[in-house]
Amino acid sequence: MSSDNRWLRSARLELAYFSGRTLTASRATGGAGAVLRFERVRPRRSGAFQPLKQAEITPGFLDKVIRALKRWGYDIVSLDEACDRSVRLAQSRRFACITFDGAAKDLITHGYPVLARHGVPFTVYVPSAFPDGLGEAWWLALEAVITREARISLVIDHREQRFNVFTPAEKYELFAYLAGWLRKLPPAELSVAIRDLCSRHSVDLAALTREASMDWADITRLAADPNVTIGSATVHHHLLANLRDAEAQREIAMGKAVLETALRRPVRHMAYPFGDRDSFRRSDVVLAEQAGFVSAASSIGGVVQSEGRTNLHMLPRIAWDGRSRSLRALKVLMAGVTLPREKSAPLAKLDLG
């Protein structure tokens, strides 16, 4: 999302709050409750170039969110309870369910102490290759390369490409361009491309991924807490839309099987990697249900309705943008207020070296 679109969205949410739409909407469209989607929890960083900041919240903001949910009268519940309430008759109190994608190491370091202090249930979706040290967090590697380098080269569509990126604005533009290109590649081609980029610019992809990811000791520690639900995020966290059906079925089924073997308990819930509208297909929804998952979470916005009106295998979640710290905006979204989808701004011409 461009900075202009993000500012416009924030302004619309603030206007909806102060216009009283939150109270009106919560009565009519607030549904049974809402599932919140976060990723990383870490202290605020300095630096003009932070392209993944939208995927981060601070421990202080997490604390404020939990306090606000309690103040607003939400029942903070487990994912099992949220799914159960979605098929019941509407209740007077709505629920909030807290989830984290990616199983980032800083959730243990900075997020878990906050969550444990409040004693609230939450869910962590784990891509099982990452605690094994076999995952590739290509988005982190891309950020690391562009942060450090002013002149970047790589092969795109069998052609050597060179980019000069000296300012933060140029770096943001290149990150958006390359991330969009990498997302469209089949997994094998994506792996070749990101390894080539890292090799050219001396970034250790494996070490970077291991450092940012939970290991099995971390996951076992969380799984021992009765307030924690461990869900699957497939094996390698590939975009399912880039896989053939048989490959997608294997990723979904093996992600479940690996976690169940490691934890010695059923794994009832999964999240589609990335989870936006372009990352999975209708056939993947069917595969998730066939694999035996009770729910499969997306990052498509919306609240959960009661009486079985929400498809639990396309579970909507409020994907929070960490660049915003407005609890008013969160309250509007949890009330079921919807905004028009923003159009992406066209990219300016990149400086080719």
Phi and psi in degrees as a GROMACS rama.xvg file:
@    title "Ramachandran Plot"
@    xaxis  label "Phi"
@    yaxis  label "Psi"
@TYPE xy
-68.1626  161.635  SER-2
-64.4849  -34.3093  SER-3
-65.517  -45.4265  ASP-4
-64.9169  -37.5334  ASN-5
-65.4948  -41.9459  ARG-6
-63.3021  -41.3887  TRP-7
-65.2797  -41.3099  LEU-8
-62.7432  -44.7862  ARG-9
-60.7029  -42.1671  SER-10
-63.7697  -39.7274  ALA-11
-65.8722  -39.1361  ARG-12
-66.4412  -41.4277  LEU-13
-64.3387  -41.4816  GLU-14
-62.5842  -41.7568  LEU-15
-61.8791  -38.005  ALA-16
-65.0907  -51.1698  TYR-17
-74.7324  -17.776  PHE-18
-80.8299  -8.19962  SER-19
89.0784  4.30402  GLY-20
-64.5486  -26.7817  ARG-21
-60.95  -48.2882  THR-22
-65.2525  -43.7714  LEU-23
-64.4982  -45.7942  THR-24
-68.5505  -36.9626  ALA-25
-62.6084  -31.278  SER-26
-74.2995  -35.1024  ARG-27
-96.7757  -36.8388  ALA-28
-127.506  7.67257  THR-29
-69.4654  -14.7513  GLY-30
64.7984  -159.204  GLY-31
-79.5187  -26.3892  ALA-32
165.935  -165.238  GLY-33
-144.2  147.477  ALA-34
-107.71  125.164  VAL-35
-95.6572  138.542  LEU-36
-115.832  119.42  ARG-37
-121.206  170.629  PHE-38
-125.567  -86.9187  GLU-39
-94.8631  149.986  ARG-40
-126.631  112.847  VAL-41
-155.58  157.651  ARG-42
-61.408  155.572  PRO-43
-62.2316  137.342  ARG-44
-104.925  153.221  ARG-45
-89.7327  168.65  SER-46
119.727  136.724  GLY-47
-77.6212  -21.9653  ALA-48
-111.758  105.028  PHE-49
-138.956  76.219  GLN-50
-69.2154  -15.6615  PRO-51
-105.264  16.2799  LEU-52
-62.954  -29.0109  LYS-53
-63.69  -19.0748  GLN-54
-94.6817  10.4718  ALA-55
-124.201  141.212  GLU-56
-127.482  159.017  ILE-57
-88.3906  158.518  THR-58
-58.17  -35.9346  PRO-59
-63.9814  -39.3143  GLY-60
-69.5899  -38.8379  PHE-61
-59.1935  -42.5611  LEU-62
-60.7833  -43.3717  ASP-63
-65.2354  -38.3781  LYS-64
-62.352  -46.1523  VAL-65
-63.8037  -43.072  ILE-66
-63.1218  -39.2027  ARG-67
-66.79  -42.4504  ALA-68
-59.3221  -41.4801  LEU-69
-65.6329  -41.6251  LYS-70
-66.1741  -34.8031  ARG-71
-79.3113  -3.6586  TRP-72
87.7636  19.4525  GLY-73
-83.1596  143.774  TYR-74
-85.5737  118.033  ASP-75
-85.968  114.22  ILE-76
-125.164  165.821  VAL-77
-72.4057  167.164  SER-78
-67.5091  -35.1134  LEU-79
-60.0174  -45.0723  ASP-80
-65.5953  -39.3418  GLU-81
-60.4835  -44.1792  ALA-82
-64.7062  -38.7423  CYS-83
-63.6156  -43.3814  ASP-84
-67.8521  -25.1029  ARG-85
-68.8143  -19.0492  SER-86
-106.533  -0.290662  VAL-87
-89.157  172.233  ARG-88
-65.5164  152.584  LEU-89
-58.1569  139.895  ALA-90
-111.699  164.451  GLN-91
-70.8864  -32.8966  SER-92
-103.838  134.145  ARG-93
-88.5411  160.411  ARG-94
-106.519  158.802  PHE-95
-128.05  136.414  ALA-96
-124.566  129.334  CYS-97
-103.37  126.183  ILE-98
-131.221  153.601  THR-99
-131.358  129.646  PHE-100
-95.8437  149.769  ASP-101
93.3589  -17.3396  GLY-102
52.2587  51.5802  ALA-103
-72.1319  145.146  ALA-104
-59.0973  -35.0911  LYS-105
-71.5352  -12.3954  ASP-106
-64.298  -40.3127  LEU-107
-66.774  -44.7259  ILE-108
-72.1838  -45.8364  THR-109
-114.225  -28.9717  HIS-110
-88.7817  -43.3448  GLY-111
-60.7545  -40.3921  TYR-112
-58.0758  -37.2744  PRO-113
-68.3028  -48.2106  VAL-114
-63.2748  -42.0123  LEU-115
-67.3573  -37.1901  ALA-116
-62.7657  -37.0119  ARG-117
-82.1795  -15.8684  HIS-118
65.5908  34.6782  GLY-119
-102.121  147.62  VAL-120
-74.4492  151.04  PRO-121
-157.229  164.687  PHE-122
-120.324  140.402  THR-123
-120.531  124.015  VAL-124
-95.4608  123.006  TYR-125
-111.598  122.141  VAL-126
-82.6129  114.039  PRO-127
-68.0031  -18.0055  SER-128
-71.3462  -23.6733  ALA-129
-73.2122  -46.2118  PHE-130
-65.7316  -19.3645  PRO-131
-80.894  -5.40006  ASP-132
77.7115  17.3551  GLY-133
-108.989  -4.22032  LEU-134
-79.0522  166.128  GLY-135
-132.457  104.83  GLU-136
-82.3161  77.7801  ALA-137
-63.1467  -29.3351  TRP-138
-67.9182  -34.3893  TRP-139
-71.0985  -39.3753  LEU-140
-65.036  -41.7683  ALA-141
-61.4539  -43.5202  LEU-142
-60.3367  -43.7157  GLU-143
-63.9183  -42.6043  ALA-144
-63.6339  -49.6841  VAL-145
-69.7749  -32.3601  ILE-146
-60.1137  -42.8858  THR-147
-86.9922  -31.4865  ARG-148
-104.246  148.819  GLU-149
-103.543  -22.2405  ALA-150
-125.2  120.889  ARG-151
-125.947  136.055  ILE-152
-130.032  146.284  SER-153
-166.002  169.546  LEU-154
-98.5621  123.659  VAL-155
-124.33  122.742  ILE-156
52.9376  46.1705  ASP-157
68.5261  15.3438  HIS-158
-125.235  137.126  ARG-159
-69.4362  125.839  GLU-160
-121.254  140.667  GLN-161
-127.307  138.958  ARG-162
-130.292  137.084  PHE-163
-104.514  119.628  ASN-164
-133.248  98.0928  VAL-165
-101.573  -27.7845  PHE-166
-106.777  158.304  THR-167
-55.8655  -38.7957  PRO-168
-62.3158  -41.8877  ALA-169
-66.3929  -37.2067  GLU-170
-66.3465  -43.2771  LYS-171
-60.4  -41.819  TYR-172
-64.5392  -42.9457  GLU-173
-67.3655  -39.6959  LEU-174
-59.8637  -45.9152  PHE-175
-61.0482  -41.8969  ALA-176
-65.6366  -49.0999  TYR-177
-72.2203  -36.8914  LEU-178
-63.3727  -41.0139  ALA-179
-63.39  -39.0891  GLY-180
-67.8676  -46.1489  TRP-181
-63.3861  -37.7932  LEU-182
-60.5376  -26.6715  ARG-183
-86.7978  -8.2369  LYS-184
-82.7747  144.567  LEU-185
-59.7064  153.305  PRO-186
-52.3763  -43.5553  PRO-187
-63.333  -41.9795  ALA-188
-70.3715  -36.8386  GLU-189
-62.4763  -43.2157  LEU-190
-62.3744  -42.6914  SER-191
-62.3277  -43.7232  VAL-192
-65.7348  -45.7164  ALA-193
-73.202  -33.4668  ILE-194
-67.2405  -38.2246  ARG-195
-63.1601  -45.811  ASP-196
-60.7275  -44.2613  LEU-197
-66.7221  -39.0167  CYS-198
-64.1212  -41.8304  SER-199
-63.7775  -32.5041  ARG-200
-116.989  20.2271  HIS-201
55.7042  47.2417  SER-202
-110.191  127.802  VAL-203
-86.0084  96.3522  ASP-204
-61.0627  -44.4692  LEU-205
-63.9138  -45.3726  ALA-206
-66.2307  -40.5236  ALA-207
-61.4361  -42.6618  LEU-208
-67.6242  -44.8149  THR-209
-61.3131  -42.7848  ARG-210
-63.4374  -33.8553  GLU-211
-88.062  -8.97025  ALA-212
-111.491  148.357  SER-213
-63.6453  149.702  MET-214
-101.912  -179.034  ASP-215
-67.473  -28.0408  TRP-216
-64.816  -40.494  ALA-217
-62.7683  -45.7722  ASP-218
-67.3265  -38.7972  ILE-219
-63.2442  -39.2042  THR-220
-61.6796  -44.8073  ARG-221
-65.8213  -42.3403  LEU-222
-63.587  -23.1787  ALA-223
-75.9006  -13.3892  ALA-224
-86.7758  121.145  ASP-225
-64.06  -14.9956  PRO-226
-82.9123  -5.87059  ASN-227
-107.228  130.204  VAL-228
-106.241  127.798  THR-229
-97.9446  121.949  ILE-230
-114.731  170.242  GLY-231
-99.1956  146.232  SER-232
-124.758  41.3806  ALA-233
68.6244  -161.503  THR-234
-92.9588  -59.7879  VAL-235
-103  0.77859  HIS-236
62.5252  36.0192  HIS-237
-78.7909  151.811  HIS-238
-66.1148  119.946  LEU-239
-65.0324  -27.7242  LEU-240
-64.1317  -18.5392  ALA-241
-92.749  3.79473  ASN-242
-109.72  152.427  LEU-243
-69.9847  159.381  ARG-244
-56.1424  -41.4299  ASP-245
-65.4884  -37.7083  ALA-246
-68.6295  -41.5467  GLU-247
-63.2379  -41.9527  ALA-248
-60.9081  -39.5519  GLN-249
-67.8151  -42.8887  ARG-250
-60.3135  -44.0835  GLU-251
-67.8045  -48.8597  ILE-252
-69.1978  -41.3412  ALA-253
-71.2936  -33.9048  MET-254
-58.934  -42.1129  GLY-255
-66.3003  -46.3331  LYS-256
-64.5232  -41.9867  ALA-257
-63.8353  -45.3403  VAL-258
-65.0312  -41.5666  LEU-259
-64.7659  -36.9894  GLU-260
-67.1648  -42.9793  THR-261
-69.3366  -38.8051  ALA-262
-97.2506  -14.174  LEU-263
57.8768  46.0826  ARG-264
-158.074  159.205  ARG-265
-65.4859  144.326  PRO-266
-111.804  111.912  VAL-267
-99.5563  -11.0492  ARG-268
-134.582  148.889  HIS-269
-138.687  164.379  MET-270
-127.923  136.868  ALA-271
-68.4582  128.853  TYR-272
-53.8355  129.336  PRO-273
69.7064  -50.0687  PHE-274
79.0119  2.02957  GLY-275
-81.1216  177.958  ASP-276
-63.0979  -23.9844  ARG-277
-95.4575  -1.98705  ASP-278
-94.7167  -16.3807  SER-279
-146.543  164.783  PHE-280
-120.185  170.374  ARG-281
-58.4731  -37.8031  ARG-282
-62.8468  -30.8584  SER-283
-70.4056  -32.6496  ASP-284
-62.5663  -43.6482  VAL-285
-62.8234  -42.3282  VAL-286
-63.4359  -39.0989  LEU-287
-63.0426  -41.3706  ALA-288
-67.4489  -41.9836  GLU-289
-65.4681  -29.1185  GLN-290
-72.9036  -10.241  ALA-291
98.2876  11.3874  GLY-292
-75.0108  138.841  PHE-293
-72.648  -35.4691  VAL-294
-142.981  156.707  SER-295
-138.611  115.785  ALA-296
-93.3951  139.053  ALA-297
-103.289  -176.732  SER-298
-114.322  21.5795  SER-299
-80.9174  128.149  ILE-300
-66.4885  155.125  GLY-301
146.099  167.33  GLY-302
-102.095  165.95  VAL-303
-94.4554  126.609  VAL-304
-86.9485  162.724  GLN-305
-91.7434  176.71  SER-306
58.5004  32.6255  GLU-307
74.0255  17.3316  GLY-308
-84.6108  -5.55638  ARG-309
-107.371  129.91  THR-310
-73.2198  110.111  ASN-311
-67.9736  -14.52  LEU-312
-94.614  6.23695  HIS-313
-134.859  51.343  MET-314
-62.0036  120.078  LEU-315
-74.6156  148.636  PRO-316
-139.24  149.76  ARG-317
-86.2139  103.33  ILE-318
-84.331  107.296  ALA-319
-80.2342  132.946  TRP-320
-87.4048  112.567  ASP-321
-65.3949  -9.84596  GLY-322
-76.8523  -12.2529  ARG-323
-103.205  140.281  SER-324
-122.858  23.6786  ARG-325
-89.6215  109.635  SER-326
-68.7236  -24.3394  LEU-327
-63.3057  -43.7369  ARG-328
-62.6856  -39.8127  ALA-329
-62.9476  -41.7777  LEU-330
-63.3331  -37.8132  LYS-331
-63.6722  -46.2335  VAL-332
-63.7843  -38.9118  LEU-333
-72.3875  -16.7082  MET-334
-82.0665  -2.87036  ALA-335
89.104  10.3679  GLY-336
-70.9758  129.9  VAL-337
-110.581  145.813  THR-338
-116.437  154.529  LEU-339
-59.6523  144.898  PRO-340
-71.1839  131.707  ARG-341
-79.0815  147.94  GLU-342
-90.0879  141.302  LYS-343
-73.6194  140.385  SER-344
-73.3601  143.054  ALA-345
-67.0728  146.728  PRO-346
-75.3934  140.803  LEU-347
-74.4216  166.777  ALA-348
-70.8664  128.814  LYS-349
-77.324  151.54  LEU-350
-81.1032  108.929  ASP-351
-90.5648  129.3  LEU-352
